[in-house]
Amino acid sequence: MEIVKNSRAATVNPADISTEVDASKIIRCLALDADWECEEQYKLPNGKKIDFFITAEEGGKTLQFGIECKPRLHFSYERGTHATTLASYFEQCAAYARELNAPVFLGPYLIERAYLPSGGIELSSMDAFNLFGGRVNVGTLSYSYYNYREWDFWALVLRGRRMWRSRGHNAGYNTDAATIVTSQGSKKERAPILTSSSYNVLKEEV
């Protein structure tokens, strides 16, 4: 599942995500190019709705996740990635992830480099969002872009690791990162989510 050069979602600029309507168009194009089944305004068991619910097929297996679309997720927008703004988004995404029992990704986040958050004492607001959010199955849908647009790529980043990359080196799904947190108390546990049965399980719950 590689987004090819000049495809509908291959080139994105910060101006393209200035409103939620525009950002949603980008996600629709990405879903089409990546060959994802995309359900908009998907109703959760508690009656609330998430912007996008995605079903992706890979090697005979199914992966499901949510995308919560927000505008201005780029550092050129003064408050688009402000910590207090992201804290509100985090709360919303975490609640959706609990309801879905599947990862939820905030996006589209645009950055002028290959995005992969790292730990340390000083973190950017988006790095903190991804690293902390991953502990409750919340990640980031990122778009990394360069001067040479053929290097651009999309990624699903969860707990500081790419779960999926649209093209380039290691394109496709990373089965090691495609896990969901199932921890109870202090014991860390991860369960695979790229399975042949996940589609039916989630559908039955809704």
N, C-alpha and C positions, 0 to 999 in steps of 0.2 A: 504494500500500500504506500506507494511513493507519490508525493505531489510533484508532478513534472513541471519543468520550466514553462512559463507562460500559461499555466492552468489558472482557473478562476480565482484561486486563493493564494497564488504563488507570490504576489507582491502586495504588501500592506505597508502603509505609512501612518504615522501618528495622527494625521488629519482624518484618517479613515475611521477612527474610533472616538470621535469627539462627542457622539451621542450614543445612547443605548440602541437606538434603531439602526444606526450605521454599524455598530459593533456586532449586532445580531446578524446582519447581512454577511459579515465576514465569517462568522461561525457556520452559517448555512452553506456558504461556498466551500469551506473547509470540509464539512461533513460530506458534501457531494463528491469532492475530489478524493477524499480518503475512503470513499465507499462505505460510509457509516450509515446505519439506519438512524434517523434523527426524528424524535418526537418533541414538539415544542409545547411549552406550558403543560408539562407532564404532571398529572395529579398524584400527589403523595397520599399514603394511607391516612394522614391527619387532615387531609382536605386542602392543604397548601399546594402551590404549584412551583416547580423548578423550571427555569427557562428552557433547558434542553436535557433530554434523556437519550443517551447514545447506546446503541447496540452495535458492536463490531465483531466480525468473524475473522479468525486467524487460525489457519491450519486445522480446520474442523472444530475449533473451540470458540467459545463466545466470551466476549468481554463487555461488561456494562458499566456505565458511569454517568454522572450528571455533570452538566456545565452550567454555572451561574454566570450570566453575561453582565458585565459592568463596563461603562465607558471610561475613557481617559486613563487607562492603566499604562501610563508612560510618564517618565520623570519630567517631561516637558510641560505637563499639566501640574499646576501648583499644588492642588489637593487630590489629584488622581491617585497617588500612591502615598498619601499622608497616613501616618500610623493610626490615627483615630478613625480615618475612613476605612482602612483595611481591617481594623478591629471589628467594625460593624459588619463588614462583609464576611469576616471569619465566623462570627456568631451565626450568621444566616447559613453559610455553607456547612458548618458543623451540624446544625439541626437537620439539614437536608440529607447529609451523609448518614446520620443515625436512622432516619426514616427509610432511606433506600437500602441500607446495609451494603453500600457501595461507595467508592470514592466520588467526591465532587470536586471539580476543578473550576477555579476562578479565572476568567479570561475575557477577551484576549489581552495578554500582557505583552507589550512590545519592548524590546531591548536591543541595543546596538552591539551585541556580542552573543556568543554562545552562552545561554543562560543555564547555569547549574549552581545553585546556592551552596556556599560552604560555611562551616561553623567558624567560631572565633568569638572574641570579646565584643567587637563592633560589627553589627550587621545592618544591611539596608533594610528598610521596612518590608520589601518584598521577600528578601531572603528569610527574614524572621517569620513572615507569614507562612512560607512554604515549609520551613523546618519544624516550626511549632505545630502548624496545621496538619502535617502528616501524621502526627500522633493521634489525631481524631479523623483520619482519612480525608483530609482536605489538601488539595494540591493546586497547581497552577498550569493553565494552558498558555504556553509562551510562544512568541514568534521572534526568533533571532534573525536580525538582518544586518547586512554588510554593504560595503561599496559595490561589491560584485554580487548582484542579486541572485546569480545561480547558486550561491552558497547559502541563501536564506533557508530556514527550515522551521517547522512547527514542532512542538514537543509537549507531551503530558509529563509534568514533573511532580513527583510525589516523594516526600521525605528526602529531598535533595538528590533524587535519582530520576533519570528519564525512564518512564514506563513505556513511552512510545516516541518515536522520532519519524518525521515525515519523509526525510530523504538524507542522503549523505552517508557518512560513516555510521555504522550500526543502525541503519534505518530499520523501521519495523518495531515490533514489540519486544520488550525486555521482560521475559517471564520471571526473572528473579525479583524484579521491582514490582511486578503486578500482584501485589498482595494487599490485604486489608487487615487493619489492626483489630485483633480480637482479645486484647489483653484484659485480664481480670486482676485488679489490685496491682501489686508490684511486678508480677510476672509478665514479661514481654512475649506476646504471641502474635504470629502473622499467619494468615490463611490465604492460599492462592485464590485469585478471582478470575483467572483465565481458564475456565473449565467448561466442559460440555453441558453441564447442568445449570449453570448460573442463570441463564436466560429464563428458564421455566420457573426457577425458584423465585426470582424477583417479580415475575409477572403474576404469580399466584398470590404474592403478598399484597399486591396493590388492589 
